[in-house]
Amino acid sequence: TGGHTTEILRLLSCLSESYSPRHYIFADSDKMSEAKIRSFEQKRAETFSNSQFTLDRIPRSREVRQSWTSSVVTTLYSMLYSFPLTYKLKPDLILCNGPGTCVPVCIAALLLGLLGIKRAIIVYVESICRVETLSLSGKILYYLSDYFIVQWPDLKEKYPKSIYLGRIV
């Protein structure tokens, strides 16, 4: 949502036009991200004339303060939407940064790779606000991502598989 979208758009602003088309996936209950993405892409189109992107919504896998038990059910529901969408998009790279919405998409991408359909590289960037501990998405994707990037040296010490690049957003 708001903060995560701002962070991911800052990361995307550094990418060349070869990262096209871009497919944005966000929670259906997220009311802010679509406008931010459209604004970002409109500005990007001024620099890169062949800028292509799509927007897709999936059910939110976990709301803030949602109980663990019910979040299992909502995450499974979100996965039901993520599998056909990920199959349709067949991404080369998934760049994600924290909201629970990214977990079902990454799991769907991993399944496509295991089935030999399409292998996607998963890059997870932990939010700048995570100074001492990982987010729940980070705790899950630490084990599933190809590259796990943290923005604080304390997290690099606690999670040796991570890559510390300093503050990148």
KALINMO-V614861 format. One record per run of one state. SS is the DSSP state (@ for helix, = for strand, . for the rest). FROM is the first residue (numbers start at 1). TO is the last residue. If there is no record, write none. Layout:
BEGIN
ss: {SS	SS}
from: {FROM	FROM}
to: {TO	TO}
END
This chain:
BEGIN
ss: {.	@	.	=	.	@	.	=	.	@	.	=	.	@	.	=	.	@	.	=	.	@	.	=	.}
from: {1	2	13	22	28	33	48	53	59	68	90	93	97	101	115	121	126	136	142	147	151	153	159	163	165}
to: {1	12	21	27	32	47	52	58	67	89	92	96	100	114	120	125	135	141	146	150	152	158	162	164	169}
END
